[in-house]
Structures are given as structure tokens and as C-alpha cells.
């Protein structure tokens, strides 16, 4: 590119968008990259404060910001993301479906460590809805050495840095444990909360069994739910350390492989997650899920709903950011809770 006086620019081709700002009226590109300047444009350009322009001159080994942004998109995008048109050298990706947004943080850091390149994203493991903005990317200068893009491509590898996985689970069964509920001494106020949370991810819970605290009865209820071919089993109550709290042992005796019983998250330290041999997850939910706005269940459920198998390390990593601050006005998930995981 070369620098030229506006008055001398007639017939030349712009190599970047020119933004016009009129307070209360507009902020956007008055002239787009690739536009050939006309004599009638000179007064407008001068009124925009443009006394000089950069016009396009192709140089081997250099990339324009728009071409570089397209190269960055190819490092990030998977099939469930939509691309915006390029504006002022920047491209954004949005969600084409509801699902779980994930970031390969190590590879993202490796790309962002390359000078003059940037990719900004939502947090890893964020639940998103169709149309939500996921990421934006651009290079810093107007023209960049192509070698830097080649470095970025090498650092990113062959798989997309970002992924959006649609929610897969559709049907859940709930086992409510507790002799006080089974005998009708208190009302079950837990199940409505669970159904409401599940509905956010497109999961219905038509199957519901209430049992007392006897371990054998809980195991039997889990097996009855399993016989209905559900995608997810949830057990509420009996998750603490009292003598009558037999739910964790019952989940283990039902045949599930336990991934974790306990996690470094408050509220929700007594959470349990396991998987059956056919891959169906089963979770034991502590009482806090019933009354707290945001708990470990809210952190784990998007991943479970997307059919992504969780590991012990996934829960270990939740300690960083796993403390809910119990704000008087809860803004979860637009808050720090769980953002370190």
C-alpha cells in the first residue's frame, strides 16, 4: 500500500474500510475496501477528517487485514458456527444452534502469542443459544507479513481451536430419595427445579420415582428408570454424610462407574457423577441445587447435555472460579462463577 493525498486519490482503490461517525446517527463504513475513489467523494472524505489515504499496492509476502482475518477464521470455525462479513478488518463467529461452546485454551494462547494477531472468545465451556456471539478476530496492522499467519496456522494445528457442540440428550428420569418425601411429610420441591433447569437444554423429564432412604429401594428405582431407555438419570436427596444418606452408595451399586463424588465447588461440594457401561450419565444432586441460583449442577449440566463425557480432571479444574459469591442479585452465567473451569 502507499500513502496518498485525498485530492490525488481519484481512480485509486482503497485497501481498508473508512469509518464515518455522526453522533446519534451512524457509525459504520462510508467507503469499503476495494472501492475506487471518485471525484465526487473528495468532499465527503475531507469532512471525515481524511487528508491522506492508504491505497492498494500488492506486495509479495504481505497480506491485507481482510485476507488475514479469513485465514484466522479457518483456524477457529466448526460446522455449527456462522461467519459475519468482514468489517474494518474484523470477522466474528456466532452460534448456528444451541449448544456448548468450548475453547482449546492452550492452542488459542499459542496463536495469540504471535505478534500482531488476536482472537477473542467467550469463556471455555459456555452454554450458548442460537445467534450468540462466540468470537471475534483480526490482525492489528492493516498489512501483515504472511509468515505470521503461517506461524499461527502451525500453532493451531489441523483441528478447529473452537467448537460448538449441539445438545444431544432428550429424556431424563428423576429419582427423589427421602423417607420424609415418600411418606408425604413434606412436599417435593426439588423436582420442579430440576425440570426447569433441564428444559433450558431441551431435556424433558417425564419419569419420576419417589423412594425412601433404603439403599435397595433407591437401586431398584434407578434400575426402573434405566429400563425406560432415558439419556440421563438424576438422583436428588441423600447426598450428605448422615446415617440415612444412602444415595451415593445406591448409585454405585446400580452399576455406574463413579467419576467423582465431591468437587471443589461451592455450592455443590457433594455432587456425584457417574456413567453406566452404555454411556448414560447418572448424577447425584446435593440439596443446594434446590435453592441456590447457581451451583455445580449448572456448571456440569451443559457438558452433560451436549453428550461430552466428563472426567475427574474436569472437576478438579472447577476449583479455580468454583466459589459462588452469592450476590444479592444473581446474574449467572454472566459472572465469574465457574469461569476458571
C-alpha positions as CSV (number, residue, x, y, z in Angstrom):
1,X,0.0,0.0,0.0
2,X,1.1,3.6,-0.3
3,X,0.0,6.9,1.3
4,X,-1.6,9.5,-1.0
5,X,-3.3,12.9,-0.6
6,X,-7.1,12.7,-0.8
7,X,-7.1,15.2,-3.6
8,X,-4.8,13.0,-5.6
9,X,-6.7,9.8,-4.9
10,X,-9.3,9.8,-7.7
11,X,-9.1,6.4,-9.5
12,X,-7.2,4.6,-6.8
13,X,-8.5,1.6,-4.8
14,X,-9.0,1.7,-1.1
15,X,-7.3,-1.1,0.9
16,X,-9.4,-0.7,4.1
17,X,-12.8,0.4,5.2
18,X,-13.2,4.1,6.1
19,X,-15.5,4.6,9.1
20,X,-17.8,7.6,9.4
21,X,-19.2,8.6,12.8
22,X,-22.1,11.0,13.2
23,X,-23.2,11.2,16.8
24,X,-26.7,9.9,17.2
25,X,-27.0,8.9,13.5
26,X,-24.4,6.4,12.4
27,X,-21.1,4.6,13.0
28,X,-20.1,2.5,10.1
29,X,-18.1,2.1,6.9
30,X,-18.8,5.0,4.5
31,X,-16.3,3.5,2.0
32,X,-15.4,-0.2,1.7
33,X,-12.2,-1.9,1.0
34,X,-11.8,-2.3,-2.8
35,X,-13.8,0.9,-3.6
36,X,-12.4,3.0,-6.4
37,X,-12.4,6.7,-5.4
38,X,-14.5,9.1,-7.5
39,X,-14.0,12.9,-7.7
40,X,-17.4,13.3,-6.0
41,X,-16.1,11.5,-2.9
42,X,-13.4,14.1,-2.1
43,X,-15.7,16.5,-0.1
44,X,-17.1,13.6,2.0
45,X,-13.6,12.2,2.7
46,X,-12.3,15.6,3.8
47,X,-15.4,16.1,6.0
48,X,-14.5,12.8,7.7
49,X,-11.1,14.2,8.6
50,X,-9.2,12.2,5.9
51,X,-6.4,14.3,4.4
52,X,-4.5,11.2,3.3
53,X,-5.5,7.7,2.3
54,X,-3.8,4.3,2.1
55,X,-4.4,2.8,-1.4
56,X,-3.7,-0.7,-2.5
57,X,-0.4,-1.9,-3.9
58,X,0.1,-5.7,-3.9
59,X,3.4,-6.7,-2.3
60,X,4.6,-10.3,-2.4
61,X,4.6,-12.0,1.1
62,X,2.3,-9.4,2.6
63,X,-1.4,-9.9,3.4
64,X,-4.2,-7.4,3.7
65,X,-6.1,-7.4,7.1
66,X,-9.2,-8.8,5.4
67,X,-7.4,-11.7,3.9
68,X,-5.6,-12.4,7.1
69,X,-8.9,-12.4,9.1
70,X,-10.2,-15.1,6.7
71,X,-7.1,-17.2,7.4
72,X,-7.8,-16.8,11.2
73,X,-11.4,-17.9,10.8
74,X,-10.3,-21.1,9.2
75,X,-8.3,-21.9,12.4
76,X,-11.4,-21.4,14.6
77,X,-14.6,-22.4,13.0
78,X,-16.5,-25.6,13.2
79,X,-19.7,-26.6,11.3
80,X,-22.1,-25.1,13.9
81,X,-20.8,-21.5,13.6
82,X,-21.8,-18.7,11.3
83,X,-19.4,-16.1,9.9
84,X,-20.2,-12.4,9.6
85,X,-19.0,-10.3,6.7
86,X,-15.7,-8.6,7.2
87,X,-16.0,-5.1,8.7
88,X,-12.9,-2.9,9.3
89,X,-10.7,-6.0,9.1
90,X,-12.6,-8.0,11.7
91,X,-14.7,-11.2,11.4
92,X,-17.0,-12.6,14.1
93,X,-18.5,-16.0,14.5
94,X,-21.9,-16.7,16.1
95,X,-23.8,-19.8,17.1
96,X,-25.8,-21.6,14.5
97,X,-27.6,-23.7,17.2
98,X,-28.0,-24.0,20.9
99,X,-25.1,-25.9,22.4
100,X,-21.9,-26.0,24.4
101,X,-19.0,-23.7,23.3
102,X,-15.5,-24.9,24.0
103,X,-12.1,-23.4,23.5
104,X,-8.7,-25.2,23.2
105,X,-7.1,-22.7,25.5
106,X,-3.5,-23.9,25.0
107,X,-3.7,-23.6,21.2
108,X,-5.6,-20.3,21.5
109,X,-2.8,-18.9,23.7
110,X,-0.2,-20.1,21.2
111,X,-1.9,-18.2,18.4
112,X,-2.4,-15.0,20.4
113,X,1.2,-15.2,21.4
114,X,2.2,-14.3,17.8
115,X,2.7,-10.6,17.5
116,X,0.0,-8.6,15.6
117,X,-2.6,-11.4,15.7
118,X,-5.6,-11.6,18.0
119,X,-8.6,-13.9,18.6
120,X,-11.0,-13.0,21.4
121,X,-13.6,-15.6,22.6
122,X,-16.3,-16.3,25.1
123,X,-15.2,-18.5,28.1
124,X,-14.5,-22.1,27.6
125,X,-17.4,-24.4,28.4
126,X,-20.0,-21.7,27.9
127,X,-23.6,-22.7,27.2
128,X,-24.9,-20.6,24.2
129,X,-28.0,-20.1,22.2
130,X,-28.6,-19.7,18.5
131,X,-27.3,-16.3,17.4
132,X,-25.0,-15.7,20.4
133,X,-21.7,-14.1,19.5
134,X,-18.8,-16.6,20.1
135,X,-15.6,-14.9,18.9
136,X,-14.0,-12.1,17.0
137,X,-10.6,-12.0,15.3
138,X,-8.4,-9.7,13.3
139,X,-4.8,-8.7,12.8
140,X,-3.5,-5.5,14.3
141,X,-1.9,-3.7,11.3
142,X,-3.5,-3.0,8.0
143,X,-0.9,-5.2,6.2
144,X,0.8,-8.2,7.9
145,X,3.7,-10.4,7.0
146,X,2.2,-13.7,5.7
147,X,4.9,-15.6,7.7
148,X,3.0,-14.6,10.9
149,X,-0.2,-16.2,9.6
150,X,1.8,-19.3,8.7
151,X,3.1,-19.4,12.3
152,X,-0.5,-19.1,13.6
153,X,-1.6,-22.0,11.4
154,X,1.2,-24.2,12.6
155,X,0.4,-23.3,16.3
156,X,-3.3,-24.0,15.7
157,X,-2.9,-27.4,14.1
158,X,-5.4,-29.1,11.9
159,X,-8.5,-29.2,14.2
160,X,-10.5,-26.0,14.9
161,X,-9.4,-24.2,18.0
162,X,-13.1,-23.6,18.9
163,X,-16.0,-26.0,18.9
164,X,-19.8,-25.7,19.3
165,X,-21.5,-29.0,20.2
166,X,-25.3,-29.1,19.9
167,X,-27.2,-30.5,22.9
168,X,-27.9,-34.2,22.4
169,X,-29.7,-35.5,25.5
170,X,-33.5,-35.5,25.2
171,X,-35.1,-37.6,28.1
172,X,-34.2,-37.8,31.8
173,X,-35.5,-39.7,34.7
174,X,-35.5,-38.4,38.3
175,X,-35.3,-40.5,41.5
176,X,-36.3,-38.5,44.5
177,X,-35.0,-40.0,47.7
178,X,-36.1,-39.3,51.3
179,X,-38.5,-41.0,53.7
180,X,-40.0,-37.7,54.6
181,X,-41.0,-37.1,51.0
182,X,-42.0,-40.7,50.4
183,X,-44.3,-40.6,53.4
184,X,-45.9,-37.3,52.4
185,X,-44.5,-35.5,55.4
186,X,-43.1,-32.7,53.2
187,X,-43.7,-31.7,49.6
188,X,-41.2,-32.5,46.9
189,X,-40.0,-29.0,45.9
190,X,-36.7,-30.4,44.3
191,X,-38.2,-32.0,41.1
192,X,-39.8,-28.8,39.7
193,X,-36.4,-27.0,40.0
194,X,-34.6,-29.9,38.2
195,X,-37.2,-30.0,35.4
196,X,-36.9,-26.2,34.9
197,X,-33.1,-26.5,34.6
198,X,-33.3,-29.4,32.2
199,X,-35.7,-27.6,29.9
200,X,-33.1,-24.9,29.2
201,X,-31.2,-27.6,27.4
202,X,-34.1,-29.2,25.6
203,X,-34.4,-32.2,28.0
204,X,-37.7,-33.5,29.2
205,X,-38.1,-35.4,32.5
206,X,-41.4,-37.3,32.3
207,X,-40.2,-40.2,34.5
208,X,-40.2,-39.6,38.2
209,X,-40.0,-42.0,41.1
210,X,-40.1,-41.2,44.8
211,X,-38.5,-43.6,47.3
212,X,-37.5,-43.8,50.9
213,X,-33.9,-43.8,52.2
214,X,-33.3,-47.5,51.9
215,X,-30.4,-48.3,49.6
216,X,-32.0,-51.3,47.9
217,X,-35.1,-49.2,47.2
218,X,-33.0,-46.5,45.6
219,X,-31.1,-49.0,43.5
220,X,-34.4,-50.5,42.3
221,X,-35.8,-47.1,41.4
222,X,-32.6,-46.3,39.3
223,X,-33.0,-49.6,37.5
224,X,-36.6,-48.9,36.7
225,X,-35.7,-45.6,35.3
226,X,-32.9,-47.2,33.3
227,X,-35.3,-49.7,31.8
228,X,-37.1,-46.8,30.1
229,X,-34.0,-46.0,28.0
230,X,-33.5,-42.5,29.2
231,X,-30.5,-40.4,28.3
232,X,-29.8,-39.2,31.9
233,X,-30.6,-40.3,35.4
234,X,-30.7,-37.8,38.3
235,X,-31.0,-38.6,41.9
236,X,-31.9,-35.9,44.5
237,X,-31.5,-36.1,48.2
238,X,-29.4,-38.3,50.5
239,X,-26.1,-36.9,49.2
240,X,-24.6,-35.9,52.5
241,X,-22.9,-37.9,55.4
242,X,-25.9,-38.5,57.7
243,X,-26.7,-42.2,58.5
244,X,-29.8,-42.1,56.3
245,X,-27.9,-40.7,53.3
246,X,-27.5,-43.7,51.0
247,X,-27.8,-42.2,47.6
248,X,-24.1,-42.3,46.7
249,X,-23.8,-46.0,47.7
250,X,-27.0,-46.8,45.8
251,X,-25.7,-45.2,42.6
252,X,-22.5,-47.2,42.9
253,X,-24.5,-50.4,43.5
254,X,-26.6,-49.7,40.5
255,X,-23.7,-50.5,38.3
256,X,-22.4,-47.0,37.5
257,X,-18.7,-46.2,37.3
258,X,-18.2,-43.2,39.6
259,X,-16.2,-40.3,38.1
260,X,-16.4,-38.1,41.2
261,X,-18.2,-37.9,44.5
262,X,-17.3,-34.4,45.7
263,X,-15.9,-31.4,43.8
264,X,-14.1,-28.2,44.7
265,X,-17.2,-26.0,44.0
266,X,-19.4,-24.1,46.5
267,X,-22.3,-24.5,46.4
268,X,-22.3,-28.1,45.3
269,X,-19.4,-29.9,47.0
270,X,-21.3,-33.1,47.5
271,X,-22.1,-33.6,43.8
272,X,-21.7,-37.0,42.2
273,X,-21.3,-38.0,38.6
274,X,-21.0,-41.5,37.1
275,X,-21.6,-43.3,33.9
276,X,-23.1,-46.7,33.0
277,X,-21.4,-49.0,30.6
278,X,-23.7,-47.8,27.7
279,X,-22.5,-44.2,28.3
280,X,-25.7,-42.9,30.1
281,X,-24.7,-40.5,32.8
282,X,-26.1,-40.5,36.4
283,X,-25.8,-37.7,38.8
284,X,-26.4,-37.3,42.5
285,X,-27.6,-33.8,43.3
286,X,-27.0,-32.2,46.7
287,X,-29.7,-30.1,48.3
288,X,-28.2,-26.8,47.4
289,X,-29.3,-27.4,43.8
290,X,-32.9,-27.0,45.0
291,X,-32.5,-23.5,46.5
292,X,-29.3,-21.8,45.2
293,X,-29.5,-19.9,41.9
294,X,-26.1,-21.3,40.6
295,X,-24.4,-24.5,41.7
296,X,-22.1,-27.1,40.4
297,X,-25.1,-28.7,38.6
298,X,-25.3,-25.5,36.4
299,X,-21.6,-25.9,35.6
300,X,-21.8,-29.6,34.7
301,X,-25.2,-29.8,33.0
302,X,-24.3,-28.0,29.7
303,X,-21.5,-30.5,29.1
304,X,-23.6,-33.5,30.1
305,X,-26.5,-32.2,27.8
306,X,-24.0,-32.0,24.9
307,X,-23.1,-35.6,25.4
308,X,-19.5,-34.8,26.4
309,X,-18.1,-37.3,28.9
310,X,-16.6,-35.5,31.9
311,X,-13.5,-36.7,33.7
312,X,-12.2,-36.3,37.2
313,X,-9.8,-33.6,35.9
314,X,-12.7,-31.6,34.6
315,X,-14.0,-31.3,38.2
316,X,-10.6,-30.7,39.6
317,X,-10.2,-27.7,37.3
318,X,-13.5,-26.3,38.6
319,X,-11.8,-25.1,41.8
320,X,-10.4,-22.1,40.0
321,X,-13.6,-19.9,39.8
322,X,-15.7,-22.5,41.7
323,X,-16.7,-20.2,44.5
324,X,-20.1,-18.6,44.1
325,X,-20.1,-15.1,45.6
326,X,-23.8,-15.3,46.4
327,X,-24.5,-11.8,45.1
328,X,-27.9,-10.3,46.2
329,X,-28.9,-10.0,42.6
330,X,-27.7,-13.1,40.8
331,X,-26.5,-12.6,37.2
332,X,-25.3,-16.1,36.5
333,X,-24.0,-17.1,34.0
334,X,-22.8,-13.5,33.3
335,X,-20.5,-13.6,36.3
336,X,-17.1,-15.2,37.4
337,X,-18.6,-18.4,38.8
338,X,-17.1,-21.4,37.1
339,X,-15.2,-19.4,34.6
340,X,-11.9,-21.0,35.5
341,X,-13.1,-24.4,34.5
